[in-house]
């Protein structure tokens, strides 16, 4: 699939066309494309061309509206002149940050999450930001396995968004983080009522944060808790991810059970999902679990270091 964005500037007489031969990509990869400039009846001196990734981000103030944020920008050309009636093409390969938010899972957009590529052309004294071209960010294999395991365990995604701000104690390169909210699966529905999953990715692996709301009493009092786990990219296809993610969830719930010791909902989860529910159908080859859900596998139940 080939996508093209075109913008025309009445001030400079310059037409800017941005083309992505393949708008589908993954974090950490390079996104190739071409910017073509077409001049009108006069020579157009260009100061620079930059391309950047743009997404809609929720502000830290819950009462403020969402806003478009350009979170990654790379220069692709310096000064040059586009002669009158001529064209000039500039090829680029934009490196995507490892923390680039995933917007597609299983070939389907994640709720309202969108990312676009914006081209900025500077022509004295004007700045043309051009039309945005959609970019479809697919998960890395590690993301894919974790998201698929959550589905297998019965979690249903209810919302997805980008939250402005830094996470305490977590090394981030972008000024926001992606949050995936889930309806809790029946097995875990007593101790927790909401689950949010946050990925902070780098070249070695993924920090997985499980942000839980716990019901402390029938009066509606809740307690939020966060647990962190680490998953490496290396060997991801050889791991039993259903056991791993189930182990993370049980560890996180049991670790924070003391906070609700006086409530009926504080009972610890002692059984694995492998023995408390019927096995699922075998996963289709290539889907990302590496075996049959519900059976034993490589990796064990813990699969990470909770902090």
HELIX and SHEET records of a PDB file:
HELIX    1   1 UNK A  141  UNK A  152  1                                  12    
HELIX    2   2 UNK A  186  UNK A  188  5                                   3    
HELIX    3   3 UNK A  236  UNK A  238  5                                   3    
HELIX    4   4 UNK A  241  UNK A  255  1                                  15    
HELIX    5   5 UNK A  257  UNK A  260  5                                   4    
HELIX    6   6 UNK A  264  UNK A  266  5                                   3    
HELIX    7   7 UNK A  273  UNK A  276  1                                   4    
SHEET    1   A 4 UNK A   3  UNK A   8  0                                        
SHEET    2   A 4 UNK A  14  UNK A  20 -1                                        
SHEET    3   A 4 UNK A  30  UNK A  39 -1                                        
SHEET    4   A 4 UNK A  87  UNK A  95 -1                                        
SHEET    1   B 5 UNK A  24  UNK A  26  0                                        
SHEET    2   B 5 UNK A 133  UNK A 138  1                                        
SHEET    3   B 5 UNK A 115  UNK A 123 -1                                        
SHEET    4   B 5 UNK A  48  UNK A  57 -1                                        
SHEET    5   B 5 UNK A  67  UNK A  77 -1                                        
SHEET    1   C 4 UNK A  24  UNK A  26  0                                        
SHEET    2   C 4 UNK A 133  UNK A 138  1                                        
SHEET    3   C 4 UNK A 115  UNK A 123 -1                                        
SHEET    4   C 4 UNK A 126  UNK A 128 -1                                        
SHEET    1   D 2 UNK A  44  UNK A  46  0                                        
SHEET    2   D 2 UNK A  80  UNK A  82 -1                                        
SHEET    1   E 2 UNK A 104  UNK A 105  0                                        
SHEET    2   E 2 UNK A 108  UNK A 109 -1                                        
SHEET    1   F 5 UNK A 156  UNK A 164  0                                        
SHEET    2   F 5 UNK A 176  UNK A 183 -1                                        
SHEET    3   F 5 UNK A 192  UNK A 201 -1                                        
SHEET    4   F 5 UNK A 205  UNK A 215 -1                                        
SHEET    5   F 5 UNK A 222  UNK A 232 -1                                        
END                                                                             
